[in-house]
Amino acid sequence: MQPLQPMRVDWVATPPPGAYPQPSRRSQRRSYAGPPTYPVPPRWGFPLLAWRWPTAVPGASETANSVDNVRRLGRFAQNTQFVLAVLAVWAAGSEIWRYVLVAQSRFGALSPTVVNTSDAMVVASGVLYMCVVVLAQVPVLLWLWRARNVAAGLAGYGPSRSGVTSLLLMLVPGVNLVVPGSVLAELEHAVARRPADQRPQPSKVLRWWWGFWVAAGLLFWIMLMWSARDSTQARADGVLLHAFADLVLAGLAVTSLLVIRRITTLLLPVDAASVRLMRVVEVKDAPEPPLRAVRASGSPR
């Protein structure tokens, strides 16, 4: 038998806890050295832009960006309709003045200056109105196209007719008296988030617009047929007919402005600042609340 070899043991000495003082947390805290400084202007941060809709910046969702476009197009379309209403009232006033001069001419000669001024007003108002009414249809049609797309995305269902089909039907005489009203009724139905299987119920302002639209279309054909009459009395009555038609066109422009504003407002999100807070003023026929038998600790006696 061989003798056992002694085992090798390595001893490691470690300091006991508390042998060295630990640095305090206060000493580890860095003192304030002032605001940060940069050698060059930093390139990070928010863009230097005015406030817009949160999703109107590049890279945002298309639906919210379309809502912002509808708002801008609707504002521009409302301004054009306001200009149309002013020009239509001016044209109606010019026609009424012409009729008054025609009635006065039965009792004597009129001043050439007054007659020339009246003719100039009639021609100027008519030409300006025809130019503006053609140009004003562009923002209205763009607004209608964008609003239909946005409403379809919000409501979850599309309109019964496509945009191209609706535009072509608006060019058909007779049919164009019905199609625009139905298109706006469907749009109003969609922006109000009503179910697709429910029949559209036009609002009061939309019904007024539809009535002015039908009246304007019928007056257009009546004036075309009236222009074939060449008698003196027919011409005098034609002046009043033109004045009445101009007033109808002014009503159509005003109701168009209100319809555009209503539908655009329904498309926009609800502003919390514009919501009227409700306050309880009085409660009737309510039972008396039970009183507490024991006071809560810390409550005043």
FIVEX-165308 format. One line per 2 residues: number of its first residue (from 1); their letters; for each residue x, y, z of N, C-alpha, C. Coordinates in steps of 0.2 Angstrom, whole numbers, plus 2048, in hexadecimal, padded with zeros to 3 digits. Each point is the difference from the previous one (the first is absolute). Layout:
<nodes>
NUM = A = X Y Z X Y Z X Y Z; ...
</nodes>
This chain:
<nodes>
1 = MQ = 804 7FA 800 7FC 806 800 804 806 800; 7FE 805 7FC 804 806 800 7FD 805 805
3 = PL = 804 805 802 7FD 805 805 7FC 805 7FC; 7FA 802 803 7FC 806 7FD 804 806 7FF
5 = QP = 7FF 803 7FA 803 807 7FF 7FC 805 803; 803 805 803 7FC 806 803 7FC 804 7FB
7 = MR = 7FA 802 801 7FC 804 7FC 802 807 800; 800 803 7F9 802 807 800 7F9 804 800
9 = VD = 801 805 805 7FA 805 801 802 807 7FF; 7FD 804 7FC 801 807 7FF 7FB 804 804
11 = WV = 803 804 804 7FC 805 804 800 807 7FD; 7F9 802 7FF 7FF 807 7FD 7FD 804 805
13 = AT = 803 806 801 7FE 804 806 7FC 806 7FC; 7FA 801 803 7FC 806 7FE 7FE 804 805
15 = PP = 7FF 807 7FF 7FF 804 806 7F9 7FF 802; 7FF 801 806 7F9 7FF 803 7FC 806 7FE
17 = PG = 7F9 7FF 800 7FC 805 7FF 801 806 804; 800 806 7FD 801 806 804 807 802 801
19 = AY = 804 7FC 7FD 808 802 801 801 807 7FD; 7FE 801 7FA 801 806 7FC 7FA 804 800
21 = PQ = 800 807 801 7FA 804 7FF 7FD 800 7F9; 7FA 7FF 800 7FC 800 7F9 7FF 807 7FE
23 = PS = 800 802 7FA 7FF 807 7FE 7F8 801 800; 7FE 806 803 7F9 802 801 7FD 801 7F9
25 = RR = 7F9 800 800 7FD 801 7FA 800 808 7FF; 801 804 805 800 807 7FE 806 802 7FD
27 = SQ = 806 7FC 802 806 802 7FC 800 7FE 7F9; 7FC 7FA 7FE 800 7FE 7FA 7FC 805 7FB
29 = RR = 7FB 804 803 7FC 804 7FC 804 806 7FD; 7FF 801 7F9 804 805 7FD 7FC 807 801
31 = SY = 804 805 801 7FD 806 801 7FE 803 7F9; 7FB 805 800 7FD 803 7FA 805 804 7FD
33 = AG = 802 7FF 7FA 805 804 7FC 7FD 805 7FB; 7F9 801 800 7FD 805 7FB 7FD 7FC 7FB
35 = PP = 7FD 803 7FB 7FD 7FD 7FA 805 7FD 7FC; 7FE 7FB 7FC 805 7FD 7FB 802 805 7FB
37 = TY = 806 7FF 7FD 802 804 7FB 802 7FC 7FA; 800 802 7FA 801 7FC 7FA 805 804 7FC
39 = PV = 805 7FD 7FD 805 804 7FC 7FC 802 7F9; 7FB 7FD 7FE 7FC 802 7FA 7F9 7FF 802
41 = PP = 7FC 804 7FC 7F8 7FF 801 7FE 7F9 800; 7FD 7FD 804 7FD 7F9 800 7FB 7FF 7FA
43 = RW = 801 7FB 7FD 7FB 7FE 7FA 7FA 7FC 802; 7FF 7FE 807 7FB 7FD 802 7FA 805 803
45 = GF = 7FA 7FD 801 7FB 804 803 7FA 801 7FB; 7FB 804 802 7FA 800 7FC 801 805 7FB
47 = PL = 7FC 7FF 7FA 801 805 7FA 7FD 807 802; 803 805 7FD 7FD 807 801 7FA 801 7FC
49 = LA = 7FA 7FD 802 7FA 801 7FD 7FB 802 804; 7FB 803 7FE 7FA 802 804 7FC 7FA 801
51 = WR = 7FB 800 805 7FC 7FA 802 7FC 7FE 7FA; 800 7FA 7FF 7FB 7FD 7FB 7FD 7F9 803
53 = WP = 7FC 7FD 7FD 7FD 7FA 802 806 7FB 802; 800 7FC 805 806 7FC 802 802 7FB 7FA
55 = TA = 7FB 7FE 7FC 802 7FB 7FB 801 804 7F9; 801 807 800 800 803 7F9 808 801 7FE
57 = VP = 804 7FD 804 807 800 7FE 802 7FB 7FC; 806 800 7FC 801 7FB 7FB 801 7F9 804
59 = GA = 7FE 7FB 7FD 800 7F9 803 7FA 7FE 804; 7FB 805 801 7FB 7FE 804 7FB 7FC 7FC
61 = SE = 7FA 7FE 803 7FB 7FC 7FD 7FD 804 7FB; 7FD 7FD 7FB 7FD 803 7FA 7F9 802 802
63 = TA = 7FD 7FD 804 7F9 802 802 800 806 803; 804 801 806 800 807 803 802 805 7FC
65 = NS = 805 7FF 7FC 802 805 7FB 7FB 802 7FB; 7FC 7FB 7FE 7FA 802 7FC 7FB 804 803
67 = VD = 7FF 7FF 807 7FB 804 804 803 808 800; 806 800 800 803 807 800 7FF 803 7FA
69 = NV = 801 7FD 7FA 7FF 802 7FA 7F8 802 7FE; 7FC 7FC 803 7F9 802 800 7FE 806 803
71 = RR = 803 801 806 7FF 807 803 803 806 7FC; 806 7FF 7FD 802 806 7FD 7FC 801 7F9
73 = LG = 7FE 7FA 7FD 7FC 801 7FA 7F9 803 801; 7FE 7FD 806 7F9 803 802 800 807 801
75 = RF = 805 803 804 801 807 801 800 804 7FA; 804 7FE 7FB 801 803 7FA 7F9 800 7FC
77 = AQ = 7FD 7FA 800 7F9 800 7FC 7FB 804 804; 800 801 806 7FC 804 803 801 808 7FE
79 = NT = 806 802 800 802 806 7FE 7FD 802 7F9; 801 7FB 7FB 7FD 801 7F9 7F9 800 800
81 = QF = 7FC 7FD 804 7F9 800 800 7FE 807 803; 803 802 805 7FF 807 803 800 805 7FA
83 = VL = 806 800 7FC 801 805 7FB 7FA 7FF 7FB; 7FE 7FA 7FE 7FA 7FE 7FC 7FA 804 802
85 = AV = 7FF 7FF 807 7FA 803 803 800 807 7FF; 805 804 801 801 807 800 7FE 802 7F8
87 = LA = 804 7FD 7FC 7FF 801 7F8 7F8 7FF 7FE; 7FD 7FB 803 7F9 7FE 7FE 7FC 806 803
89 = VW = 801 802 806 7FC 806 802 801 806 7FC; 806 801 7FE 802 806 7FC 7FC 800 7FA
91 = AA = 800 7FA 7FC 7FD 7FF 7FA 7F8 801 801; 7FD 7FD 805 7F9 801 801 7FE 808 801
93 = GS = 804 803 804 7FF 807 801 801 804 7FA; 804 7FE 7FB 801 804 7FA 7FA 7FE 7FB
95 = EI = 7FD 7FA 800 7FA 7FF 7FD 7FA 803 802; 800 801 807 7FA 803 803 800 808 7FE
97 = WR = 806 803 800 801 807 7FE 7FE 801 7F9; 802 7FB 7FB 7FF 800 7F9 7F8 800 7FF
99 = YV = 7FC 7FC 804 7F9 800 800 7FD 806 802; 803 803 805 7FD 807 802 801 805 7FB
101 = LV = 806 800 7FD 801 805 7FA 7FB 7FE 7FA; 7FF 7FA 7FF 7FB 7FF 7FB 7F9 802 801
103 = AQ = 7FE 800 807 7FA 802 802 7FF 808 7FF; 806 803 802 800 807 800 800 803 7F9
105 = SR = 803 7FC 7FB 800 802 7F9 7FA 801 7FD; 7FA 7FD 803 7FA 801 7FD 7FD 807 801
107 = FG = 803 804 805 7FD 807 801 805 805 7FD; 806 7FE 7FD 804 806 7FE 807 7FD 7FE
109 = AL = 804 804 7FD 807 7FE 7FE 804 7FF 807; 805 7FC 7FF 805 7FF 806 806 803 7FF
111 = SP = 804 801 805 807 802 7FF 805 7FB 7FD; 803 802 7FB 805 7FB 7FD 805 7FD 805
113 = TV = 802 805 804 805 7FD 805 7FD 7FB 805; 7FA 801 802 7FD 7FB 804 7FF 7F9 7FC
115 = VN = 7FE 801 7FA 7FF 7FA 7FC 806 7FC 7FF; 805 804 7FE 807 7FD 7FF 803 7FC 806
117 = TS = 7FF 804 806 802 7FD 806 7FC 7F9 802; 7FA 800 7FF 7FC 7FA 801 802 7FB 7FC
119 = DA = 801 801 7F9 802 7FB 7FC 807 7FD 801; 805 805 802 806 7FE 802 800 7FB 806
121 = MV = 7FC 802 805 7FF 7FC 806 7FE 7F9 7FE; 7FB 7FF 7FC 7FD 7FA 7FE 805 7FC 7FD
123 = VA = 803 803 7FB 805 7FC 7FC 806 7FE 805; 803 804 804 805 7FF 804 7FF 7FA 805
125 = SG = 7FA 801 803 7FE 7FB 805 7FF 7F9 7FD; 7FD 800 7FA 7FF 7FA 7FD 806 7FC 7FD
127 = VL = 805 804 7FE 806 7FD 7FD 804 7FE 806; 801 804 805 804 7FE 806 7FD 7F9 803
129 = YM = 7F9 800 801 7FD 7FA 803 801 7FA 7FC; 800 800 7F9 801 7FB 7FC 807 7FD 800
131 = CV = 805 805 801 807 7FE 800 801 7FD 807; 7FD 803 806 802 7FD 806 7FC 7F9 801
133 = VV = 7FA 800 7FE 7FC 7F9 801 804 7FA 7FC; 803 802 7FB 804 7FA 7FD 806 7FE 804
135 = LA = 804 806 802 806 7FE 804 7FE 7FD 807; 7FB 802 802 7FE 7FE 807 7FE 7F9 800
137 = QV = 7FE 7FD 7FB 7FF 7F8 800 806 7FC 801; 806 803 7FE 806 7FB 801 801 7FF 807
139 = PV = 801 805 805 801 7FE 807 7FA 7FC 803; 7FA 801 7FE 7FA 7FD 802 800 7F8 7FE
141 = LL = 802 7FF 7FA 800 7F9 7FE 806 7FC 803; 806 804 801 806 7FD 804 7FE 7FE 807
143 = WL = 7FC 805 803 7FE 7FF 807 7FC 7FA 800; 7FB 7FF 7FC 7FB 7FB 800 804 7F9 7FF
145 = WR = 804 800 7FB 804 7FA 7FF 804 7FE 806; 804 804 803 804 7FF 806 7FB 7FE 806
147 = AR = 7FB 803 801 7FB 7FF 805 7FD 7F9 7FF; 7FE 7FE 7FA 7FD 7F9 7FF 805 7FB 802
149 = NV = 807 801 7FE 805 7FB 802 801 7FF 807; 800 806 804 801 800 807 7FA 7FD 804
151 = AA = 7FA 802 7FD 7FA 7FD 804 800 7F9 7FF; 802 7FD 7FA 800 7F9 7FF 805 7FC 805
153 = GL = 805 803 801 805 7FD 805 7FE 801 807; 7FC 805 802 7FE 801 807 7FA 7FB 801
155 = AG = 7FB 800 7FB 7FA 7FC 801 801 7F9 7FF; 805 7FE 7FC 801 7F9 7FF 7FC 7FD 7FA
157 = YG = 7FD 805 7FC 7FC 7FD 7FA 801 806 7FB; 800 7FF 7F9 800 805 7FB 7FA 802 7FE
159 = PS = 7FF 805 7FB 7FA 803 7FE 7FD 7FB 7FA; 7FA 801 7FF 7FD 7FB 7FB 802 801 7F9
161 = RS = 802 806 7FE 803 802 7FA 807 802 800; 804 7FE 7FB 807 803 800 800 807 7FE
163 = GV = 806 803 801 801 807 7FF 7FF 802 7F9; 803 7FC 7FB 7FF 801 7F9 7F9 7FF 7FE
165 = TS = 7FC 7FB 802 7F9 7FF 7FF 7FC 806 802; 801 802 806 7FC 806 802 802 806 7FC
167 = LL = 806 801 7FE 802 806 7FC 7FC 800 7F9; 800 7FA 7FD 7FD 7FF 7FA 7F8 801 800
169 = LM = 7FD 7FE 806 7F9 801 801 7FE 807 801; 805 804 803 7FE 807 801 800 804 7F9
171 = LV = 803 7FD 7FB 800 804 7FA 7FA 7FE 7FB; 7FB 7FB 803 7FA 7FE 7FC 7FB 805 802
173 = PG = 7FD 804 7FB 7FA 804 802 7FA 7FC 803; 7FD 803 805 7FB 7FC 804 802 7FC 805
175 = VN = 805 7FB 7FF 803 7FC 805 804 804 805; 803 806 7FD 805 804 804 7FC 804 806
177 = LV = 7F9 7FF 7FF 7FC 804 806 800 7FB 806; 801 7FA 7FF 7FF 7FB 805 806 7FD 803
179 = VP = 805 7FF 7FB 806 7FC 802 804 804 806; 801 807 7FF 804 803 805 7FE 800 807
181 = GS = 7F9 800 800 7FD 800 807 801 7F9 803; 7FF 7FB 7FC 801 7F9 803 807 7FF 802
183 = VL = 805 803 7FC 807 7FF 802 802 803 806; 7FD 807 801 802 803 806 7FC 7FD 806
185 = AE = 7FA 7FD 7FF 7FC 7FD 805 804 7F9 803; 803 7FD 7FB 804 7FA 802 806 802 803
187 = LE = 803 805 7FE 806 803 804 7FF 802 807; 7FA 804 801 7FE 802 806 7FF 7FA 805
189 = HA = 7FD 7FB 7FD 7FE 7F9 803 807 7FD 803; 805 800 7FB 806 7FD 802 804 803 805
191 = VA = 800 807 800 804 804 805 7FD 800 806; 7F9 7FF 801 7FD 7FF 806 801 7F9 803
193 = RR = 804 7FC 7FD 801 7F9 803 7F9 7FC 801; 7FC 801 7FB 7FA 7FC 800 800 7F9 7FD
195 = PA = 7FC 7FB 802 801 7F9 7FC 7FF 801 7F9; 803 7FB 7FC 7FF 800 7F9 7F9 7FE 7FE
197 = DQ = 7FD 7FB 804 7F9 7FE 7FE 7FB 805 801; 801 806 803 7FB 804 802 800 805 7FA
199 = RP = 7F9 803 7FF 7FF 804 7FB 802 807 801; 804 804 7FC 803 806 802 7FA 805 801
201 = QP = 800 804 805 7FC 805 801 803 807 800; 7FF 804 7FA 803 806 800 7FE 805 805
203 = SK = 805 804 802 7FF 805 806 7FC 806 7FD; 7FE 804 804 7FC 806 7FE 804 805 7FB
205 = VL = 806 801 801 804 804 7FC 801 7FD 7F9; 801 7F9 800 801 7FD 7FA 7F9 800 7FC
207 = RW = 7FB 7FF 803 7F9 800 7FC 7FF 807 7FD; 802 806 804 800 806 7FD 804 801 7FA
209 = WW = 806 7FD 801 805 801 7FA 7FD 7FC 7FA; 7FD 7FA 801 7FD 7FC 7FB 7FB 804 7FC
211 = GF = 7FC 803 804 7FA 804 7FD 803 806 7FC; 805 804 802 803 805 7FC 803 7FD 7FA
213 = WV = 803 7FA 801 803 7FD 7FA 7FB 7FF 7FA; 7FB 7FD 802 7FA 7FE 7FB 7FD 806 7FE
215 = AA = 7FF 805 804 7FD 807 7FD 805 803 7FB; 806 800 802 805 803 7FB 800 7FC 7F9
217 = GL = 800 7FA 801 800 7FC 7F9 7FA 801 7FC; 7FA 801 804 7FA 801 7FC 7FF 807 7FD
219 = LF = 803 805 804 800 807 7FE 805 800 7FA; 805 7FC 7FF 804 801 7FB 7FD 7FE 7F9
221 = WI = 7FC 7FB 800 7FC 7FE 7FA 7FA 805 7FF; 7FD 802 805 7FB 805 7FF 803 806 7FD
223 = ML = 805 803 802 803 806 7FD 802 7FF 7F9; 803 7FA 7FE 801 7FE 7F9 7FA 800 7FC
225 = MW = 7FB 7FE 802 7FA 800 7FC 7FD 807 800; 801 804 805 7FD 807 801 804 804 7FB
227 = SA = 806 7FF 7FF 804 804 7FB 7FD 800 7F9; 7FD 7FB 7FE 7FD 7FF 7F9 7FA 805 7FF
229 = RD = 7FD 803 805 7FB 805 800 803 807 7FF; 7FE 804 7FB 803 806 7FE 7FB 806 801
231 = ST = 7FB 7FF 804 7FB 806 801 803 804 805; 7FD 807 801 803 804 805 7FE 7FE 807
233 = QA = 7FA 7FE 801 7FE 7FD 806 804 7FA 802; 802 7FC 7FC 803 7FA 801 807 802 802
235 = RA = 803 805 7FD 807 802 802 800 803 807; 7FB 804 801 7FF 803 807 7FF 7FA 805
237 = DG = 7FC 7FC 7FF 7FF 7FA 805 807 7FC 800; 803 7FF 7FB 807 7FD 800 805 803 805
239 = VL = 800 807 801 804 803 804 7FE 7FE 807; 7FA 7FF 802 7FE 7FE 807 802 7F8 801
241 = LH = 7FF 7FD 7FA 802 7F9 801 807 7FF 801; 804 804 7FD 808 7FF 801 801 802 807
243 = AF = 7FD 805 803 801 803 807 7FE 7FA 805; 7FA 7FD 7FE 7FE 7FA 805 805 7FA 7FF
245 = AD = 803 7FF 7FA 805 7FB 7FF 806 801 804; 802 807 800 806 801 804 800 800 807
247 = LV = 7FA 801 803 7FE 7FF 807 800 7F9 802; 7FE 7FC 7FB 800 7F8 801 807 7FE 800
249 = LA = 804 803 7FC 807 7FE 800 804 802 806; 7FE 806 803 803 802 806 7FE 7FB 806
251 = GL = 7FA 7FE 800 7FE 7FB 805 804 7FA 7FF; 801 7FE 7FA 803 7F9 7FF 808 801 802
253 = AV = 803 806 7FF 807 801 802 800 800 808; 7FB 803 803 800 800 807 7FF 7F9 803
255 = TS = 7FB 7FD 7FE 7FF 7F9 802 806 7FB 7FF; 803 801 7FA 806 7FC 7FE 806 801 806
257 = LL = 801 807 802 805 801 805 7FE 7FD 806; 7FA 800 802 7FE 7FD 806 800 7F8 800
259 = VI = 7FF 7FD 7FA 800 7F9 800 808 7FE 800; 804 803 7FD 807 7FF 800 803 800 807
261 = RR = 7FE 806 803 802 801 807 7FE 7FA 805; 7F9 7FE 7FF 7FE 7FB 804 803 7F9 7FF
263 = IT = 801 7FE 7FA 803 7FA 7FF 808 800 802; 803 805 7FF 807 801 802 801 800 807
265 = TL = 7FB 803 804 800 800 807 7FF 7F8 803; 7FC 7FD 7FD 7FE 7F9 802 806 7FB 7FE
267 = LL = 804 802 7FB 806 7FC 7FF 806 801 805; 800 806 802 806 802 805 7FF 7FC 807
269 = PV = 805 7FF 803 800 7FD 807 7FD 806 805; 7FC 7FD 805 7FD 805 805 806 803 804
271 = DA = 7FF 807 800 805 804 804 7FD 800 808; 805 7FD 804 7FE 800 807 7FE 807 803
273 = AS = 803 805 7FE 7FF 807 802 7FA 803 7FE; 7FD 7FD 7FB 7F9 803 7FD 7FA 7FC 803
275 = VR = 802 7FB 804 7FA 7FC 803 7FE 804 806; 7F9 801 801 7FD 803 805 800 7FB 806
277 = LM = 803 802 806 7FF 7FC 806 7F9 800 803; 7FE 7FB 802 7F9 800 803 801 800 808
279 = RV = 7FB 804 803 800 801 807 7FA 7FE 803; 800 7FC 806 7FA 7FE 803 7FD 806 804
281 = VE = 7FA 802 7FE 7FD 806 804 7FB 7FE 805; 7FC 7FB 7FF 7FB 7FE 805 7FE 7F9 7FE
283 = VK = 7FF 7FC 806 7FE 7F9 7FF 7F9 800 803; 7FB 7FD 7FD 7F9 800 802 7FE 7F9 801
285 = DA = 7FC 7FF 806 7FD 7F9 801 806 7FB 801; 805 802 803 805 7FB 802 800 7FF 808
287 = PE = 802 7FA 802 7FF 7FE 807 806 804 804; 7FF 801 806 805 803 804 806 7FB 801
289 = PP = 806 803 7FF 806 7FC 801 800 7FE 808; 802 7FA 801 801 7FD 807 806 804 803
291 = LR = 7FF 802 807 805 803 803 805 7FB 804; 806 802 800 805 7FC 804 7FF 800 807
293 = AV = 800 7FA 803 7FF 7FF 807 806 802 804; 806 7FE 7FD 807 801 803 804 805 7FC
295 = RA = 803 805 803 804 805 7FD 806 7FD 7FE; 803 801 7FA 806 7FE 7FE 806 803 804
297 = SG = 805 7FC 801 806 802 804 803 806 7FD; 801 805 804 804 806 7FE 7FB 806 7FD
299 = SP = 7F9 7FE 800 7FC 805 7FD 7FE 805 806; 7FF 806 7FE 7FE 805 805 7F9 7FF 804
301 = R = 800 801 806 7F9 7FF 804 7FC 806 7FF
</nodes>
